[in-house]
């Protein structure tokens, strides 16, 4: 069953394949300027909303029907090329604009004979692309 998508990759959970975020966090905020005043508390002035930022953790395991190295290479290429796409959960994007991958952290958890990667954890840092 498809639960969402990002960069053309469909998040799915079935008896044959599990490819879905293991965790997902986000941050939404605003920018304020602070104006100092002699002998008084500073005043604040609203400037604008900040770009939304998110962190998505993916557990990629061969036993779940996912090729960890191919998926890692796919997201690395998307990051390096500055590709942007809507992050969809259900049938709706999580924010109004597309997201880009700004950083990728990787944790190779299982490598077997001949260097075959069978399990790794990727953490994608995403930022709203306006």
C-alpha positions, 0 to 999 in steps of 0.5 A: 500500500502506497503511503506517500512519495518523494523524488519519484520514490513511492513510500510503500508498505506491503508483504513484499516491500517496506520503504517508508520513513522510520521517523519524520520531524519538522520545524516551522518558524518566523523571523523577528528583528529586535530593536534596542531602546535605551533603558527599556526592553527591546521591541520586536518586529515581525519580518517573515516566515522562515523556510520549513525544515524537516528531517527524515530517517529511512531504514533501508534493508535488503530483506524488506525488498529495498536495494540500500546502495541503489537508494542511497546513491539515488538520494545522494545524486538528487542532493548533489544536483539540487533537485526539488520535489513535493514530499507527499504523505497520503495525498497531500504535500507536507508543505506548500512548496517543494523540498530540497535535500540539504544534507544526508547522514548515513549509517552503514549497518550491515555489509557482507561479502564483496562489500554488498550493503544490505542494511543502512540508515539514511537521514535526509535533511530537507528544506523548503525551496521557495 
